[in-house]
Amino acid sequence: MSLSDLESAIIEFIGDVLVNDCARPEPTKVMRYHGTMPDACCTDDGVLSISWEQGFPSKIFPQRSTDKCVGAPVYTFNIRYVTCWAGLTDVSPEAVVMPDDQWDADAAMLADVADCVARQLLKLACDPISPDPFTAAILEQVMANQFQWIDTTPVRPGGLCAGVTWRVYASLKSGAVAS
């Protein structure tokens, strides 16, 4: 078990949720990334990435511990899903045409995806009994009751991409030795 293994398990869980619960196509790219993946990496089917943001000691999950020698490391993970966002069309000195219908449809899809995945993350944290292998892969790696959905935020349109970021806390059962 390692931080990178947990990243893989979480992103595979989210990928499965996107396809099977949220009715989205399989993302074109699914990967771990170090930091925030650039917005230039979006597709119509979406790009799904995960990175860890910070780690800290915790005696009582998920609170930061003031005692540096007591507790287990807790990590914050950012799971990011971005799809293409329509740019302005027919930009000329006479007119700028905005794709309002496309923006509305894409915003609605992203709002529904945000809620769909958030509900599954909440279920994973609060009612984790499930026969599916994606849930099992996460539960095998985290300490008992030490997985929590934090929040969901929009990734505002930029670089012709827009999307959603979900953040979760998790505490690994054990860590790997870096090679």
ABEGO torsion letter per residue (X at the ends): XBAAAAAAAAAAAAAAAAAAAAGBBBBABBBBBBEBBBAAABBAAEBBBBBBABBBBBABOABBBABAABEBBBBBBBBBBBBBBBBBBGBBAABBBBBAAAAAAAAAAAAAAAAAAAAAAAAAAABABBABAAAAAAAAABBBGBBBBABBBBBBBBGGBBBBBBBBBBBBABBBBBX
